[in-house]
Structures are given as structure tokens and as C-alpha cells.
């Protein structure tokens, strides 16, 4: 069996070598010729899997995408050929949610506001939106959810209208890219909706670039709109609208979901799916391969507050690092190079919190940091 995998999938060779010969490829440059003899194809979101890519292949039995979304997959074509397809829903949801938390902590410090004084509107309450909701709840930050599809399906959570959510102090987008239907998300934030944003608001997009009309966004910002802007995703990646970078407070190269855990969790989920498809036992797990983090423990000697939250978040993930890399390298190295050479980043769970104080730090544990269980039992 020949397994072809995107070179940016962590531990793919380790997970899949038990099934046969493994071969890495560049997700943006892979061709029909390269994949002609593939039995298993493992991709990320930058690879368009369709008839053109697979026209020379007669052996393919399994396609997996180590991503939440699957708008890059022609599922009808795969189905017509009897090729099994699976994705990795939720694999990097925690990573994206922590990107948003880091962005909010950074902007709060820069503009000297308190997070608990803001209301956050979450557009899209699937895996990622739900993880962000949980983290905001842990911090005591009021927020509203908008997801008409989940609401129609009977999700018991309280939902708000899109207009209501877009009027919140912070608007964070977490929807897939969809082109058709009553609730299509392509250019969901069009010129009209963008024009309604006030100078006091913050707009964050860490889902799909096409959810915002980037040309309209640039025009509105250049005309003097003062709302804060954090963009991780862009229209027409990798050939993005470069002038928009200078109009964003935080700009990064579609790496919100690029924590080591987030990417590797996708590899693990596809491994488990292939084991099930082949009726083989699951013998490996992500914990077999994750390295030790740069910081794995910290002792807290300060009461719980936003002053404490700021350095803890940044100790694990400081979004300013990725913003600086993006601005310095986008013109000389390009969008894909920045993603390909992305430095290791961990999730909050990699940091164990200990304390000699009697103060309880449940909000930090609920946010995702690890708890010293033995200490809690004393």
C-alpha cells in the first residue's frame, strides 16, 4: 500500500508507515502524475482534491483531510468512484480558539481595556466556535452565538441573530466557506455589513478568507474606519491583498489552527479512521510523539486577574510573534513559505500550573491550562 501525505502533517510518517510505503508531497504543488499510484491520500486545506488531481489514479481507496473544513474536496467525485473520504472535525478547534484569546489579550493590553467589559459575538457555533465559547465562559466574558443552521437543527443553546452578533464589541468569525443556500457564508461580511462596524469594535477572522469581502474591507479601512482588525485568513491565498496587511492590527498567515497539537491531532484522527476502514487495531496515539514543551510548568504567586492572564497566555502562545514574522517575510518569502516553516507552537494544556497560595485558579484550568492534580488533592 502506498500512502501519500502532505509534508505539513506532523507525525504522518510515524502514524502511517505501519500500513506500507509513505511519501510526502507539497500540498500546493502536488500533481496527478505524483499521485498516480497512491492507495491512500492525506491532505490539508490547500490541496484541491478533484477529478483533475486524481485522473491518472486507478488505485485510490481512501482520502483523508487533516482539517476541519472540506470545501477543497470534491466529495461527489470521490463518491462516484467509491473512494472513502473522511476529515478531522474539531482537530484544531482548540488551537484556533487560543489564537483568538491571544489576540484579545494582546489588543486589551495595547488599548488598555478589560476583557470582562466586552461582549463577544461568535459567528458559527460548531467545533471552533464552541471551544471559544467555553474559554470566554471560563474568563467571565459575555458572548453571543449566531448559527442559524444549528439553531434550526434544535441545538439547545441560546442563539442570536447575525445583526445582533455583529453589533457586539468583538466579532469573531468561525464558519466554513459555503457558496450556496440561504445561509451561504461567501462574503458574509460584505460592504454593507462592514460599513456598519463602529470604531470601537474588534473584528477577528480565523476561519476562511472569503467570508469577508477583502476588497471592500480594504476600501473601508483606507477610508478611515477605526475598528480593530485581526486577520489570519485572506481571500485568494496565497496571492492575498497585500495592502490589507498594513490596515490590520494583527495579521498572520492562516496559522490559527497550527498548534503542534492541532495539526498532529488531525494526523491521529485520520490514522484512527484508516485503522477502522481496514479493520486493524489502533496501536498508536498522539502522546507517543509529542515532544516536551519549552515551558512545561510554572508556579503562580499572584491572585487570579487579567494581569496574571496576560503573561500566562503569552508564555504559551504570543500572537505578536506570528504577526511580526508575517509582516517581515510576506514580500520576500511568500505566504506558503511562512506556513511551511512555521515555528513550533503548543496549546495551553502543555503548561502545568502550580501554586503555594490558597487561591483557586479554576478559570485558568477551564481556559485550558493543566492542573496539578496531586497538589489539588492535598
C-alpha positions in Angstrom: 0.0 0.0 0.0 1.3 3.5 -0.9 0.4 6.4 1.3 0.9 9.9 0.1 0.7 12.7 2.7 1.0 16.5 2.9 4.5 17.3 4.2 3.0 19.7 6.7 1.1 16.9 8.6 3.1 16.2 11.8 4.0 12.6 12.6 2.2 11.3 9.4 5.1 9.0 8.6 5.2 7.7 12.1 1.4 7.1 12.2 1.0 5.6 8.7 4.2 3.7 8.0 2.7 0.5 9.5 0.3 0.4 6.5 3.0 0.5 3.8 5.3 2.9 1.9 4.8 6.5 2.8 5.7 9.5 0.6 5.4 13.2 1.5 4.4 15.9 -1.0 3.9 19.7 -1.3 0.3 20.4 -0.7 0.2 23.3 -3.1 2.3 21.7 -5.9 1.1 18.1 -5.9 0.0 16.8 -9.3 -1.9 14.0 -10.9 1.4 12.5 -12.1 2.7 12.4 -8.5 -0.4 10.6 -7.2 -0.8 8.1 -10.0 -0.1 5.1 -7.8 -1.5 6.3 -4.5 -3.7 3.9 -2.4 -4.2 6.4 0.4 -4.1 10.2 0.0 -3.8 12.5 3.1 -4.1 16.3 2.5 -4.6 19.6 4.2 -6.8 22.5 3.0 -4.5 23.9 0.3 -4.9 20.8 -1.9 -7.9 20.7 -4.2 -8.9 17.1 -4.4 -10.9 16.6 -7.6 -11.1 14.8 -10.9 -8.2 16.7 -12.3 -5.9 15.7 -9.5 -6.9 12.1 -9.5 -7.5 11.5 -13.2 -4.3 9.3 -13.6 -5.0 7.3 -10.4 -6.8 3.9 -10.6 -5.9 2.5 -7.1 -7.1 5.2 -4.6 -9.3 3.8 -1.8 -9.0 6.4 1.0 -8.8 10.2 1.1 -8.4 12.0 4.4 -8.2 15.7 5.1 -6.4 16.6 8.3 -8.6 19.7 8.6 -12.0 20.8 10.0 -13.4 22.0 6.6 -13.7 20.1 3.4 -14.6 22.8 0.8 -11.4 21.8 -1.0 -12.7 18.2 -1.6 -15.0 17.2 -4.5 -16.9 14.7 -2.4 -19.4 13.9 -5.2 -16.5 12.9 -7.4 -15.0 10.7 -4.7 -18.3 9.1 -4.1 -18.8 8.4 -7.8 -15.5 6.4 -7.7 -16.3 4.6 -4.5 -13.4 6.3 -2.7 -13.9 6.6 1.1 -13.5 10.2 2.5 -13.1 11.5 6.0 -11.9 14.7 7.6 -10.8 15.7 11.1 -13.6 17.8 12.5 -12.5 19.6 15.6 -8.8 18.7 15.3 -7.6 22.3 15.6 -10.6 23.9 17.2 -8.7 24.5 20.5 -5.8 25.9 18.6 -8.0 28.5 16.8 -9.8 29.4 20.0 -6.5 30.0 21.7 -5.4 32.2 18.8 -8.4 34.4 19.4 -7.7 34.5 23.1 -4.1 35.6 22.5 -5.3 38.2 20.0 -7.8 39.6 22.6 -5.2 39.6 25.4 -2.8 41.4 23.1 -5.3 44.1 22.0 -6.6 44.5 25.6 -3.0 45.3 26.7 -2.4 47.6 23.7 -5.7 49.6 24.1 -5.9 49.2 27.9 -9.3 47.7 28.2 -10.6 44.8 30.3 -11.9 41.7 28.6 -14.8 41.3 31.0 -16.1 44.7 29.9 -16.5 43.4 26.3 -19.2 41.4 24.7 -18.0 38.9 22.0 -20.2 37.9 19.1 -19.3 34.4 17.8 -20.5 33.7 14.2 -20.5 30.0 13.8 -21.1 27.7 16.8 -19.5 24.5 15.6 -16.4 22.9 17.0 -14.3 26.0 16.9 -17.0 28.5 18.0 -17.9 26.2 20.8 -14.3 25.9 22.1 -14.1 29.7 22.0 -17.4 30.0 23.9 -16.0 27.7 26.6 -12.9 29.7 27.0 -14.8 33.0 27.2 -17.1 31.5 29.8 -14.1 30.5 31.8 -12.9 34.1 31.8 -16.3 35.5 32.6 -16.6 37.3 29.2 -20.2 37.7 28.0 -20.8 36.4 24.5 -23.5 35.7 22.0 -23.7 32.8 19.4 -25.0 33.0 15.9 -25.5 29.8 14.0 -28.9 29.5 12.1 -28.1 26.0 10.9 -27.5 24.6 14.3 -30.5 26.6 15.7 -32.7 25.0 13.0 -31.4 21.6 14.0 -32.6 22.0 17.5 -29.3 22.9 19.3 -30.5 23.8 22.8 -28.1 26.7 23.2 -29.4 30.3 23.1 -28.7 31.9 19.7 -28.8 35.5 18.5 -29.4 37.0 15.0 -26.5 37.9 12.8 -27.2 41.6 13.1 -27.3 41.3 16.9 -23.9 39.4 17.0 -22.3 41.9 14.5 -23.1 44.7 17.0 -21.0 43.1 19.8 -17.8 44.8 20.9 -15.8 41.9 19.4 -16.9 39.9 16.3 -15.1 36.6 15.8 -15.8 34.5 12.7 -15.8 30.7 12.8 -17.9 29.4 9.8 -16.9 27.2 6.8 -16.9 28.7 3.3 -20.2 27.9 1.6 -21.3 29.3 -1.7 -25.0 28.4 -1.9 -28.0 28.1 0.3 -30.0 30.5 2.5 -27.1 30.9 4.9 -24.1 30.9 2.4 -21.0 32.4 4.1 -19.1 33.7 1.0 -18.7 37.4 1.6 -21.0 37.1 4.6 -19.4 40.4 5.7 -19.9 42.4 2.6 -19.5 46.1 2.0 -22.9 46.9 3.7 -22.2 44.9 6.8 -18.6 46.1 7.1 -19.8 49.7 6.9 -21.9 49.2 10.0 -18.9 48.4 12.2 -18.0 51.2 14.6 -14.6 52.5 15.5 -14.9 50.9 18.9 -15.4 47.3 17.6 -12.9 44.5 17.0 -13.2 42.1 14.0 -11.4 38.8 14.0 -11.4 36.3 11.1 -9.8 32.9 11.7 -11.9 30.7 9.6 -11.9 31.3 5.8 -10.7 34.4 4.0 -13.7 34.5 1.6 -16.1 35.1 4.5 -15.1 38.7 4.3 -15.1 40.7 1.1 -11.4 41.7 1.3 -11.6 44.5 -1.3 -14.5 46.1 0.5 -12.7 45.7 3.8 -9.6 47.4 2.4 -11.6 50.3 0.9 -13.5 50.9 4.2 -10.3 50.8 6.3 -8.5 53.1 3.8 -11.5 55.5 4.1 -10.8 55.8 7.8 -12.8 53.1 9.5 -11.2 52.7 13.0 -12.3 49.3 14.1 -9.5 46.9 15.2 -8.8 44.1 12.8 -7.2 40.7 13.3 -6.9 38.6 10.2 -5.4 35.1 10.0 -7.2 34.2 6.7 -7.4 36.0 3.4 -9.1 35.8 0.1 -7.2 34.2 -2.8 -4.5 32.6 -0.6 -1.6 32.6 -1.2 -2.0 35.6 -3.5 -3.5 37.8 -0.9 -4.4 41.5 -1.0 -1.1 42.8 0.4 -2.2 46.4 1.2 -4.7 45.0 3.6 -1.9 43.9 5.9 -1.0 47.4 6.8 -4.6 48.0 7.8 -4.8 45.1 10.2 -3.7 45.3 13.8 -2.8 41.6 13.8 -2.0 39.8 10.6 -0.9 36.2 10.2 -0.6 33.5 7.5 -3.5 31.2 8.1 -1.8 29.6 11.1 -4.5 30.0 13.8 -5.0 26.2 13.8 -1.3 25.5 13.6 -0.5 24.4 17.1 1.5 21.3 17.2 -1.4 19.5 19.0 -3.9 20.8 16.5 -2.0 19.7 13.4 -0.9 16.4 14.9 -4.5 15.7 16.2 -5.6 15.7 12.6 -2.9 13.1 11.7 -4.1 11.0 14.6 -7.8 11.2 13.6 -7.0 10.1 10.1 -4.9 7.3 11.4 -7.8 6.1 13.5 -10.1 6.3 10.6 -7.9 4.3 8.3 -7.5 1.7 11.1 -11.2 1.4 11.2 -11.6 1.2 7.5 -9.0 -1.6 7.3 -10.3 -3.3 10.4 -6.9 -3.0 12.1 -6.4 -2.3 15.8 -5.3 1.2 16.9 -1.8 0.8 18.3 -0.5 4.5 18.3 -1.6 7.7 19.9 -0.6 11.4 19.8 1.1 11.2 23.2 3.6 8.8 21.7 5.1 11.6 19.6 4.5 15.0 21.2 7.8 16.5 22.4 8.4 18.3 25.7 7.3 21.9 25.5 9.7 24.8 26.1 8.0 25.5 29.4 6.1 22.7 31.0 5.4 24.1 34.5 5.1 27.4 36.2 4.4 28.3 39.8 1.8 31.1 40.4 2.3 33.5 43.2 -0.3 36.1 42.3 -4.1 36.2 42.7 -6.2 35.5 39.7 -6.6 38.6 37.5 -6.2 39.8 33.9 -2.7 40.9 34.9 -1.9 37.3 35.6 -3.7 36.0 32.5 -1.6 38.2 30.1 1.8 36.6 30.7 0.4 33.1 31.1 -1.2 33.2 27.7 1.8 34.8 26.1 4.2 32.2 27.7 2.5 29.5 25.7 1.4 31.5 22.6 2.1 35.1 21.8 0.3 36.1 18.6 2.7 39.0 18.2 5.4 36.6 17.1 3.4 35.4 14.2 2.3 38.9 13.3 6.0 40.0 13.1 7.0 37.0 11.0 4.2 37.6 8.6 5.0 41.3 8.1 8.7 40.7 7.7 8.6 37.8 5.4 5.4 38.1 3.3 7.1 40.1 0.5 10.5 38.3 0.5 9.4 34.7 1.2 5.7 34.4 0.4 2.6 33.1 2.1 3.2 29.4 1.7 6.8 29.6 2.9 5.7 31.2 6.2 3.2 28.4 6.8 5.7 25.7 5.8 8.4 27.0 8.1 6.0 27.8 11.0 7.9 27.5 14.3 6.6 25.0 16.9 3.7 26.3 19.0 1.9 24.5 21.8 -1.6 24.7 23.3 -2.4 26.0 26.8 -2.7 22.4 28.0 1.1 21.9 27.7 1.6 24.3 30.7 1.1 22.9 34.2 0.2 25.4 36.8 1.3 25.0 40.4 0.8 27.4 43.3 1.6 27.8 47.0 -1.4 30.1 47.5 -4.9 29.1 48.7 -6.4 31.0 45.8 -8.3 28.8 43.4 -7.5 29.1 39.7 -10.4 27.2 38.2 -10.8 29.9 35.4 -7.3 29.1 34.2 -7.9 25.4 34.2 -11.2 25.8 32.4 -9.3 28.0 29.9 -7.1 25.0 29.1 -4.1 25.2 31.3 -3.2 21.9 33.1 -3.9 21.4 36.8 -1.5 19.8 39.3 -3.9 17.1 40.5 -1.7 15.9 43.4 -1.5 19.4 44.7 -5.3 19.9 44.4 -5.8 16.7 46.5 -3.6 17.9 49.4 
